[in-house]
Structure formats: structure tokens, C-alpha cells
């Protein structure tokens, strides 16, 4: 080979090496850009809904979520889809319901706060979308049901129904609704203290690890939409409560006016009855005084009558003795009269004999 051919071969070899270097640099940059785009897409749109969701090339999207990445995003290497995140959340809630370390914030009584039925009602309340449904559950707190099975079945049904939604966008929205609604439920004492700190006006909720994991799973776009939908739902329920409260206020005002009129009427009747009673008491007092005076007078007359009775009795005794004496006198007179008659007859007989 001539010198020129050797020089040309060396130049071709150097050109090929430069081409390979540039190609490697381009591939590396392209991979970095592709991964950056992938992470931005994850941050924006979140994890795939389920294992059936595919990318533009027809490959399952969940295969791009490695266990390391799943641990970084969701704190669990098995959470590669929203369905898996929902299952994990359900398992976590069931654990919190069963354990006494986690408490409901619905009630102030510490014993009731750890009651399984109360905690199940707490979770179900957060998942309801109408005030009527929430009111039914709140009524159960007045008298807790003896069996928790129907409530547990109702909770499981809500999670299973979300997984069975056919439309993938609708499924994403429903899973996002459940995850957002159950974010801070049934905390333990330490979590409750931390929640109170995050609830302060100057707190940055984005710094909350639990909230950040939720944002990683759902993506900021779906998280924002879910929070907006929940805010609207709560606003609608709040308006329903306001309407009910206003209606109750009007009804209370109407009943209050009616009761007030009745009370005023009863008060007037009471005053009239009190005046009548006072008058009757006055008359009764006068009558009692008269009765007392009459009793004193009657007692005096009884004493006088007794005295006169005694005097009359003594006089009757005297008269009875005089009557007895008179009777004896009459007897003596009768005897004397009989003797006189006998003597008169004897005188007449003597006169006849003398003639």
C-alpha cells in the first residue's frame, strides 16, 4: 500500500472513531433527555392507572416503573400503578381500623375514638359525595350498630367499584378521589400532632412526606383536579348544609314566635289566675277569721249553754223532788179525804139514830 493509502486509512479510522464518539454522546444525551421527559411526565400525570395502560409504542407503562423508582415515588416497591396504590391505601386503612394506636377524629371520647365501628364510619364519611349520605352515617354515631360487617362491606365496595370503572380516565379520577379523601384519616398521636402543624396557615403542605407521595402517585395535574373536585363537592355540601340550616332557622323562628305567643297567653292566664287566687286567698283569710271568731263565739255560747244546762238540770232535779213531795201530799190528802168521808157517813148515821 502506498503512503497516501496508509494516510487515508488512518484518516478514515480517526473519522470513524470521531463518529462513534459523537454517536455515543448523542445517545447518552438522548437517553438523559428521554429519562428527564419520563420523570416530568410522571410528575405531571402520575403512575399508570393499571397494568393494562400502554404507552405510545404499545408497551405496558408500569414496566417503566422499577422497584427502586416505585420506592422513591410511593414508598413501596410494589406500587407501580394507581390500582396498587389504592389497594395499599385500603390495606393501610384496614390496619388503622383494627389497631388501637390509630384514632378517629370524629369524637372526643378516647374510648370511642378507637372503636372499630366509629373509625369505619369516619372513613366512609370522607368518601361520601352528598350531604344526605353523610347525614345517614352521622346518625349512626348516636347509637352505634352492634355489627360492623355491613359498614366494612360498604367500604370495600367503594374501593372495588373504583377498580371496576371501564373508562381509564374515569378510573383515574375515581381512584384519585378516594386517595385524596382518605389522605389524613385515622392518625396516631404523632401523626395527629404533625397534621395540626401542617394545618397552620404558614405551613408548606408540599413538604409533608405523605402529601408528596400522593402527588408522586397521582401527578400534580390529577392531584390538582382531585383537590379542586373535592373542594367543589365540599362547597356544594356546605351550601346544602347552609340551606338546611337557614330553613331550620326559619322554622325555628316560626315555632319560636308561636311558642312565645302561647307563653305570653299562658303568662296572662297565669297572672289572672294568680290575681284570682290572691283574691280568693284574701276572701278565704277573711272567712277563716270570721270562722275563728264564730268558733270563739260558739265556744262561749256552748260554755254558756252548758252552764244553763247544768242550772236547768239542777232546777229539774228540784222540781222532781217537789213533784215527789207533792205526790206524797196528794196521797195524804187522799187518805184524809177518805177519812173525812167515812166520818161524815158516821155523822149522818148518828143523826139518823138521834131522830
C-alpha positions in Angstrom: 0.0 0.0 0.0 1.3 3.4 -0.9 2.0 6.1 1.6 -1.1 8.0 0.5 -3.3 5.0 1.0 -1.9 4.5 4.5 -2.5 8.1 5.4 -6.1 7.9 4.0 -6.7 4.7 6.0 -5.5 6.4 9.2 -7.7 9.4 8.5 -10.7 7.1 7.9 -10.1 5.3 11.2 -9.9 8.6 13.0 -13.1 9.8 11.3 -14.9 6.5 12.3 -13.7 6.9 15.9 -15.0 10.5 16.0 -18.3 9.4 14.5 -18.6 6.7 17.1 -17.8 9.2 19.9 -20.3 11.7 18.6 -22.9 8.9 18.3 -22.3 7.8 21.9 -22.5 11.3 23.1 -25.8 11.8 21.2 -27.2 8.5 22.5 -26.3 9.4 26.1 -27.8 12.9 25.8 -30.9 11.4 24.1 -31.2 8.9 27.0 -30.8 11.7 29.6 -33.4 13.8 27.8 -35.8 10.8 27.5 -35.5 10.0 31.2 -35.9 13.6 32.1 -39.0 13.7 29.9 -40.2 10.5 31.6 -39.8 11.9 35.1 -41.5 15.1 34.1 -44.4 13.1 32.6 -44.6 11.1 35.9 -44.6 14.3 37.9 -47.3 15.7 35.7 -49.5 12.7 35.0 -48.5 10.2 37.8 -48.4 6.5 37.7 -50.2 4.4 35.1 -53.8 3.6 36.2 -53.4 -0.2 35.9 -51.2 -2.8 34.2 -53.2 -2.6 31.1 -52.4 1.0 30.3 -49.8 1.3 27.5 -47.5 4.0 26.1 -47.4 5.3 22.5 -45.3 2.2 21.5 -47.9 -0.1 22.9 -45.8 -1.3 25.8 -47.3 -1.5 29.3 -46.4 1.7 31.1 -46.0 0.1 34.5 -42.9 -1.8 33.2 -41.1 1.6 33.2 -41.6 1.9 37.0 -38.8 -0.1 38.6 -39.0 -1.2 42.2 -36.4 1.5 43.1 -38.4 4.2 41.4 -41.7 2.9 43.0 -40.0 3.1 46.4 -38.8 6.6 45.7 -42.2 7.8 44.5 -44.7 5.9 46.6 -42.6 4.5 49.5 -43.4 0.9 48.4 -41.6 -1.1 45.6 -44.9 -2.9 44.7 -46.8 0.3 44.0 -46.3 0.6 40.2 -49.9 1.6 39.3 -52.8 3.6 40.8 -54.7 0.4 41.4 -51.8 -0.9 43.5 -51.7 2.5 45.4 -55.4 2.2 46.0 -55.0 -1.4 47.3 -52.2 -0.3 49.6 -54.3 2.6 50.9 -57.2 0.2 51.6 -54.8 -2.2 53.4 -53.4 0.7 55.4 -56.9 1.9 56.4 -58.0 -1.6 57.5 -54.8 -1.9 59.6 -55.7 1.5 61.2 -59.2 0.4 61.9 -58.1 -2.8 63.6 -55.3 -1.2 65.7 -56.0 0.8 68.8 -52.9 3.0 68.1 -54.9 4.9 65.4 -57.9 7.1 66.4 -60.9 8.7 64.8 -61.1 12.5 65.0 -64.9 12.4 64.8 -65.4 12.0 68.6 -63.7 13.5 71.6 -64.2 10.4 73.9 -60.8 8.5 73.8 -62.6 5.1 74.1 -65.0 5.8 71.2 -62.1 7.2 69.1 -60.5 3.7 69.0 -63.8 1.9 68.3 -63.7 0.0 65.0 -67.2 1.0 64.0 -66.6 4.6 64.7 -63.3 4.5 62.7 -65.1 2.8 59.8 -67.8 5.5 59.9 -65.1 8.1 59.8 -63.6 6.6 56.6 -67.0 6.2 55.0 -67.9 9.8 55.8 -64.8 11.1 54.0 -65.8 9.1 50.9 -69.4 10.2 50.6 -70.3 12.9 48.0 -73.6 14.1 49.2 -74.8 15.6 52.5 -77.7 13.1 52.7 -75.3 10.2 52.6 -73.1 11.8 55.3 -76.1 12.6 57.5 -77.1 8.9 57.4 -73.7 7.9 58.7 -73.6 10.7 61.3 -76.9 9.4 62.7 -75.2 6.0 63.3 -72.9 7.7 65.8 -75.9 8.5 68.0 -76.4 4.7 68.6 -73.6 2.6 67.2 -74.7 -0.6 65.4 -73.8 -3.9 67.0 -72.4 -5.4 63.8 -69.6 -3.7 61.9 -69.8 -6.1 58.9 -72.3 -4.0 56.8 -70.1 -0.9 57.2 -66.9 -2.9 56.3 -68.7 -4.3 53.2 -69.8 -0.8 52.2 -66.2 0.4 52.5 -64.8 -2.5 50.4 -67.5 -1.9 47.8 -66.4 1.7 47.3 -62.8 0.6 46.6 -63.8 -2.3 44.4 -66.2 -0.1 42.4 -63.3 2.3 41.7 -61.2 -0.5 40.3 -64.0 -1.7 38.1 -64.6 1.6 36.2 -64.2 0.8 32.5 -63.2 4.3 31.3 -59.5 4.7 32.1 -59.8 8.5 32.7 -62.8 7.9 34.8 -61.0 5.3 36.7 -58.1 7.6 37.3 -60.4 10.3 38.6 -62.2 7.9 41.0 -59.0 6.5 42.4 -57.7 10.0 42.8 -60.9 10.9 44.7 -60.5 8.0 47.1 -56.8 8.7 47.7 -57.3 12.4 48.3 -60.4 11.8 50.6 -58.6 9.3 52.8 -55.2 11.1 53.0 -55.2 12.1 56.6 -57.7 9.7 58.1 -57.3 7.8 61.4 -53.9 9.2 62.5 -52.0 8.1 65.6 -51.0 10.6 68.2 -47.7 11.6 66.5 -49.4 11.9 63.1 -52.2 14.0 64.6 -49.7 16.4 66.1 -47.9 16.6 62.7 -51.3 17.2 60.9 -52.0 20.1 63.2 -48.6 21.6 62.3 -49.3 21.2 58.6 -52.7 22.8 59.1 -51.2 26.1 60.2 -51.6 29.0 57.7 -47.8 29.4 57.2 -47.1 25.7 56.8 -45.9 24.3 53.4 -48.1 21.2 52.8 -45.9 20.3 49.9 -43.1 19.5 52.4 -45.3 16.9 54.0 -43.9 13.4 53.0 -47.4 11.8 52.9 -48.7 14.6 50.7 -45.6 14.4 48.4 -46.1 10.6 48.0 -49.7 11.3 47.0 -48.5 13.9 44.5 -46.0 11.5 43.1 -48.6 8.7 42.7 -51.3 10.9 41.1 -49.3 13.5 39.4 -49.7 17.2 40.0 -52.3 17.5 37.2 -54.6 14.8 38.6 -53.9 15.8 42.2 -54.9 19.4 41.4 -58.1 18.3 39.6 -58.9 15.9 42.5 -58.4 18.6 45.1 -60.5 21.0 43.0 -63.3 18.4 42.6 -63.2 17.7 46.4 -63.3 21.4 47.2 -66.3 21.8 44.9 -68.0 18.8 46.4 -67.4 20.1 49.9 -68.6 23.5 48.9 -71.8 22.0 47.5 -72.3 20.0 50.7 -71.6 23.2 52.7 -74.3 25.0 50.6 -76.7 22.2 51.3 -76.0 22.5 55.0 -76.3 26.2 54.9 -79.7 25.9 53.1 -80.9 23.3 55.6 -79.6 25.5 58.5 -81.4 28.5 57.1 -84.6 26.5 56.6 -84.3 25.2 60.2 -83.7 28.8 61.4 -86.8 30.0 59.7 -88.8 27.0 61.1 -87.3 27.7 64.5 -88.2 31.4 64.3 -91.7 30.5 63.3 -92.1 27.9 66.1 -90.4 30.3 68.5 -92.9 33.1 67.7 -95.7 30.6 68.1 -94.4 29.3 71.4 -93.7 32.9 72.5 -97.3 33.9 71.8 -98.5 30.8 73.6 -96.2 31.6 76.5 -97.5 35.2 76.6 -101.1 33.9 76.6 -100.2 31.4 79.4 -98.4 34.1 81.3 -101.5 36.4 81.1 -103.7 33.5 82.2 -101.3 32.7 85.0 -101.3 36.3 86.2 -105.1 36.4 86.1 -105.3 33.1 87.9 -102.7 34.4 90.4 -104.8 37.6 91.0 -107.9 35.4 91.3 -106.1 33.1 93.7 -104.9 36.0 95.7 -108.4 37.4 95.9 -109.8 34.0 96.9 -107.0 33.6 99.4 -107.9 37.1 100.8 -111.6 36.1 101.0 -110.6 32.7 102.4 -108.5 34.5 105.1 -111.4 36.8 105.9 -113.7 33.7 106.0 -111.2 31.9 108.2 -111.0 34.9 110.6 -114.8 35.0 110.7 -114.9 31.3 111.2 -112.4 31.7 114.0 -114.4 34.5 115.6 -117.6 32.5 115.2 -115.8 29.4 116.7 -114.8 31.5 119.7 -118.4 32.9 120.0 -119.8 29.4 119.5 -117.4 28.0 122.2 -118.5 30.8 124.5 -122.2 30.1 123.7 -121.5 26.4 124.2 -120.0 27.1 127.6 -123.0 29.4 128.5 -125.3 26.7 127.2 -123.6 24.1 129.3 -123.8 26.4 132.3 -127.5 26.9 131.7 -128.0 23.2 131.0 -126.4 22.5 134.4 -128.6 25.1 136.1 -131.7 23.6 134.3 -130.7 20.1 135.4 -130.4 21.3 139.0 -133.8 23.1 138.7 -135.3 19.9 137.1 -133.9 17.9 140.0 -135.5 20.4 142.5 -138.8 20.2 140.6 -138.6 16.5 140.5 -138.2 16.4 144.3 -141.0 19.0 144.7 -143.2 16.8 142.5 -142.4 13.8 144.7 -143.3 15.8 147.8 -146.5 17.0 146.1 -147.3 13.4 145.2 -146.9 12.4 148.8 -149.0 15.4 149.9 -151.7 14.3 147.4 -151.6 10.8 148.9 -152.0 12.2 152.4 -154.9 14.5 151.2 -156.5 11.5 149.5 -156.3 9.5 152.7 -157.5 12.5 154.8 -160.4 13.0 152.4 -161.3 9.3 152.6 -161.3 9.5 156.4 -163.4 12.7 156.3 -165.9 10.9 154.1 -166.1 8.0 156.5 -166.5 10.3 159.4 -169.2 12.2 157.5 -171.1 9.0 156.9 -170.8 8.1 160.6 -172.2 11.6 161.5 -175.1 11.1 159.2 -175.8 7.7 160.7 -175.7 9.2 164.2 -178.0 12.0 163.2 -180.5 9.4 161.8 -180.4 7.5 165.1 -181.0 10.6 167.1 -184.1 11.4 165.1 
